[in-house]
Amino acid sequence: MAQIFWLSEAQFERISQCLPRDTRGIARVDDRRVIPGIIHVLQSGCRWPDAPEAYGPYKTLYNRSVRWAEKGV
């Protein structure tokens, strides 16, 4: 099982100021869960479906990563 990584309160506060807030539709998976999941995949080099379930659905991790990259986040 992979080591689960979570952001500290201070780390998330610094990052959260840069995240887009122009979302609409159904409630989103918490960014606090998604960001460490994206970091895990990028650092480990694993496939998106192999990300630990603790970070949320892998499709959410992938979609959020792609959308944020397109926006320059």
Backbone bond lengths (Angstrom), bond angles and torsions (degrees), N, CA, C in turn:
res aa  C-N    CA-C-N  psi(-1)  N-CA   C-N-CA  omega(-1)  CA-C   N-CA-C  phi
1 M - - - 1.457 - - 1.523 109.28 -
2 A 1.300 115.79 140.18 1.462 121.41 -177.89 1.526 111.32 -72.91
3 Q 1.296 115.17 150.96 1.460 120.92 174.94 1.532 108.41 -71.81
4 I 1.313 117.73 126.37 1.462 122.08 -178.85 1.526 109.03 -86.54
5 F 1.314 116.12 131.03 1.455 123.09 -178.02 1.523 109.00 -115.01
6 W 1.317 117.62 132.88 1.464 122.37 176.29 1.515 109.12 -126.17
7 L 1.313 116.64 147.09 1.460 121.66 176.37 1.521 109.87 -77.28
8 S 1.326 115.97 144.67 1.460 119.40 173.82 1.528 108.33 -74.42
9 E 1.299 116.09 167.59 1.470 120.98 178.69 1.528 110.68 -58.81
10 A 1.327 117.08 -44.19 1.470 121.55 -179.46 1.529 111.30 -64.93
11 Q 1.330 117.58 -41.39 1.459 121.01 179.15 1.526 110.78 -63.68
12 F 1.336 116.15 -45.02 1.454 118.65 -179.02 1.527 111.75 -65.98
13 E 1.308 118.04 -37.81 1.468 121.05 178.23 1.520 111.21 -59.93
14 R 1.326 117.06 -41.54 1.467 120.65 179.31 1.516 111.12 -65.75
15 I 1.327 117.05 -40.66 1.461 121.59 -178.32 1.520 111.70 -74.97
16 S 1.318 117.64 -39.21 1.466 121.51 -172.57 1.524 113.18 -60.50
17 Q 1.310 117.73 -25.39 1.460 120.74 178.81 1.526 111.93 -67.18
18 C 1.321 117.31 -21.52 1.466 122.13 -177.61 1.529 112.97 -95.41
19 L 1.319 117.89 -7.71 1.457 120.73 -175.51 1.525 111.21 -80.62
20 P 1.333 116.50 144.48 1.467 119.58 178.17 1.525 111.44 -65.83
21 R 1.296 116.26 143.79 1.467 121.37 -179.77 1.532 111.34 -117.80
22 D 1.314 117.09 8.69 1.462 121.74 -175.89 1.525 112.06 -93.34
23 T 1.321 116.64 45.82 1.455 120.24 -178.31 1.522 110.53 -95.11
24 R 1.316 114.97 155.82 1.460 120.66 178.30 1.527 107.74 -146.04
25 G 1.305 116.34 169.66 1.464 119.96 178.57 1.514 111.90 98.27
26 I 1.326 114.83 -151.07 1.465 120.01 -176.74 1.530 110.46 -69.05
27 A 1.304 114.87 161.59 1.466 120.19 -179.19 1.530 110.18 -59.99
28 R 1.315 115.47 137.25 1.458 121.52 -177.49 1.523 111.14 -87.03
29 V 1.329 114.89 155.40 1.459 120.22 170.50 1.523 106.07 -67.02
30 D 1.303 116.67 139.67 1.458 122.37 -175.56 1.523 111.85 -56.64
31 D 1.336 116.01 129.37 1.463 121.34 178.28 1.520 111.87 -58.51
32 R 1.319 116.47 -29.40 1.462 120.34 179.22 1.516 112.40 -64.57
33 R 1.312 117.15 -25.37 1.466 122.06 175.31 1.518 110.91 -86.47
34 V 1.320 116.36 -38.93 1.457 121.63 -171.95 1.535 112.19 -72.93
35 I 1.309 117.72 -43.27 1.463 120.60 -176.38 1.530 111.75 -58.57
36 P 1.335 119.57 -49.24 1.470 117.85 177.22 1.532 112.74 -62.14
37 G 1.329 117.59 -30.98 1.466 120.44 177.17 1.516 111.71 -65.67
38 I 1.323 116.32 -42.67 1.464 120.92 177.29 1.527 109.67 -63.69
39 I 1.323 116.37 -44.53 1.467 120.83 178.57 1.527 110.26 -59.85
40 H 1.330 116.65 -42.81 1.472 120.78 179.89 1.529 110.84 -58.66
41 V 1.323 117.20 -48.30 1.464 120.77 -178.07 1.527 110.45 -64.21
42 L 1.315 117.34 -43.68 1.459 119.93 -178.15 1.529 112.21 -67.91
43 Q 1.324 117.02 -37.83 1.469 119.65 179.76 1.519 112.93 -74.95
44 S 1.316 117.18 -40.99 1.462 120.43 -175.06 1.526 112.61 -82.88
45 G 1.329 116.16 -25.00 1.456 119.67 -177.88 1.518 112.97 79.84
46 C 1.331 116.81 11.04 1.466 119.64 179.80 1.531 110.26 -74.34
47 R 1.303 115.64 167.40 1.458 120.99 176.27 1.529 108.43 -76.00
48 W 1.321 117.49 154.38 1.469 120.84 178.97 1.518 112.31 -55.37
49 P 1.352 119.89 -43.90 1.473 119.30 179.77 1.529 113.79 -64.55
50 D 1.327 117.30 -17.53 1.464 120.44 -178.89 1.524 113.27 -89.72
51 A 1.324 117.76 0.87 1.468 120.92 178.20 1.533 108.78 -66.56
52 P 1.329 117.91 142.14 1.463 120.06 179.48 1.533 111.66 -58.09
53 E 1.317 116.03 141.47 1.466 121.68 -177.45 1.526 112.46 -64.02
54 A 1.325 117.26 -18.88 1.470 120.71 -179.95 1.523 111.93 -60.74
55 Y 1.335 116.99 -23.59 1.461 121.20 -178.91 1.528 113.08 -86.70
56 G 1.295 117.53 -4.88 1.463 121.27 -179.12 1.517 110.17 107.14
57 P 1.317 116.32 -179.62 1.469 120.80 -179.10 1.532 111.17 -60.62
58 Y 1.330 116.46 135.53 1.466 119.79 -177.78 1.523 111.78 -61.55
59 K 1.324 117.22 -32.27 1.466 120.37 179.57 1.529 110.01 -65.31
60 T 1.325 116.94 -35.59 1.461 121.01 176.54 1.522 110.03 -65.75
61 L 1.327 117.02 -43.89 1.463 120.53 178.16 1.521 110.65 -58.69
62 Y 1.326 115.68 -47.18 1.461 120.56 -179.27 1.527 111.56 -63.27
63 N 1.341 115.85 -51.12 1.469 119.79 -177.51 1.522 111.82 -60.16
64 R 1.323 116.61 -44.37 1.462 120.30 -179.06 1.525 110.18 -64.31
65 S 1.323 117.07 -40.85 1.458 121.13 179.07 1.530 110.86 -61.79
66 V 1.314 116.78 -45.55 1.465 121.21 -179.27 1.536 110.71 -65.64
67 R 1.328 116.93 -46.27 1.470 120.00 -179.41 1.519 111.92 -62.61
68 W 1.331 116.29 -43.37 1.464 119.63 -179.94 1.528 110.45 -66.54
69 A 1.323 117.45 -37.36 1.475 120.83 178.51 1.529 110.16 -64.19
70 E 1.327 116.46 -40.60 1.469 119.97 178.50 1.529 111.49 -64.76
71 K 1.335 116.68 -32.80 1.460 121.07 179.45 1.526 112.70 -84.72
72 G 1.325 116.65 -7.40 1.452 120.59 -179.49 1.521 114.56 81.44
73 V 1.332 115.21 21.50 1.470 119.68 -179.85 1.508 109.54 -76.83
